[in-house]
Amino acid sequence: QVQLVESGGGLVQAGGSLRLSCEASGRAFSSFAIGWFRQAPGKEREFVAAISWSGGTPYYAASVKGRFTISRDNAKNTMSLQMNTLKPEDTAVYYCAETGAGPRTVFDWHEYEHWGQGTQVTVSS
């Protein structure tokens, strides 16, 4: 059974940085990618970034490109999201998620089969 556990959320001032981590246990090695989504109160779930397990190809939402960097460590089954130059609009609960096997449309949350419980990120102005 796949379990995803996020860590690293918190409160930071605008312009600051945070690093989120996700540890995957019991994962299926055939899964295509692992990524982050976020959801702010009253808003829909939003793609943030993803990375393929093999090859390490990163994908970013336009709103975070250039500010966020996603990375993964296959040996440790971990994935991280370095978030710099944070803005108040980045405030949300951030969820780690993993897709199923085969090529996937990583921007679509329906492609993800496993989800963590989420970690709160709050950026004050």
Secondary structure, 3 states (H helix, E strand, C coil): CCEEEEECCEEEECCCCEEEEEEEECCCCCECEEEEEEECCCCCCEEEEEEECCCCCEEECCCCECCEEEEEECCCCEEEEEECCCCHHHCEEEEEEEECECCCCCCCHHHEEEECCCEEEEEEC
